[in-house]
Amino acid sequence: MAAPVAFHPADFHHAAFRHVSYPVRIHAGDNALERLGEEADRVRARRALLVCGQTVAHRTNLLDRVKQALGDKLAGVFEGVKAGSPATSVLQGVAKAASLGPDSIDPDLIVAVGGGSAVVTARAITIMLAEGGTLHDHATKYPPGERPISPHLMQPKVPNIVVLTTPTTAAHRAGTAVTDAETGRRLEMFDPKTRPVAVFWDTEALLTASPGLCLSAAGSLFSGVVAGLQSPSLNPLAEGDLTQALNLLLSNLKLVGPEPDNGPVRLNLCAASFMYNRASDSGLTSGATGVVTALAHSLDARYPECDHGAAYSILTAPGMRFNQAHNPSGQARVASLIGMNTADMDVDAAAAAAAGAIADTFGDLGMPLRLRDVGVPREGIELIAQDAMTDFALHRNIRPVKEAAELVELLREAW
């Protein structure tokens, strides 16, 4: 019988790593939004554009609360955010910003209010206002047989502030991805200057999102944290953030549905999201399950009825099994961290148990586990696989993927 699973910190802490801290202020708790005007003053804003969707604008009191906090600094509202951040919405937002006035610095602040789609749309608007051209000009290119190329976006960017309604991992990232309406594919842009100067976790704002929307955002976060903990390059800073993020997720995810008005639960999930992103700033890469990220991007772009969290609830366990032979010890580590008794298991058995436990966690939350449950026909599998071949995350996957046929096999398992 193979030796049982056992881990020692020295087994996966690398002596050399880099951590980069990015300046951001977080205001959290009851009435945190009252500090929004203070943050606008800090960046000397005079004319702010608010970016949100129809739900935030017309079915919550958030628009009124933001208007009250910003006062006469609010120059306009763009309420055209759509799920998935389609390029058409971004361009409409750019046009709205341009209509605020002839001054080239108008607006001088963008405030995103909502979940991931609002955050990403606002970031894309800041890129287009500064860089000009088209979204395709600034998107990552995928030359056949070569490494992806991300254009350097050098122009100064208008500062942005984020008021969250969900615990989205998009909150303070440097990457931006919008959906091309013509091809259905993602256009990926990277610019650290688009990170927000402040993020608000206002309890009342977070409770405006339905439990389903909250779980969708937190579901993709859970997948990301699990992926990070599998990383062969885990270092002490990233491990600390990811371990605490996992603890917060395991304690709070199960309460979102039964306790829809529990504000501390939503705040804890936002904290987990922040820690996950901070772990990425400690040199952590998404390679342990890059295949999951790539396929999820393709899935929720092609099938709008499949929300972001559902894509990850369906694909995380199959993606782990796809990669298992290339990272059994990393996956076994997850089994131990989520509380499984691995004392009598060898590494391969613990890795397999981890994938099963992750699927069970999603299932217990009532999230879908099959592609057919979110409207994906069996004949749609090959297109999802082809799309994923040009996703940046796939190029970092711990198991090299040479052709789409390998992804088709994974997707058929998930169907």
PyMOL commands that set and color helices and strands:
alter all, ss='L'
color gray80, all
select helices_A, chain A and resi 9-11+32-42+54-59+62-73+87-98+116-131+135-138+192-194+203-206+211-229+236-255+263-280+287-302+308-326+328-337+347-364+371-374+378-388+392-396+404-414
alter helices_A, ss='H'
color red, helices_A
select strands_A, chain A and resi 25-29+48-53+74-81+109-114+160-164+175-179+186-190+198-202
alter strands_A, ss='S'
color yellow, strands_A
deselect
rebuild
show_as cartoon
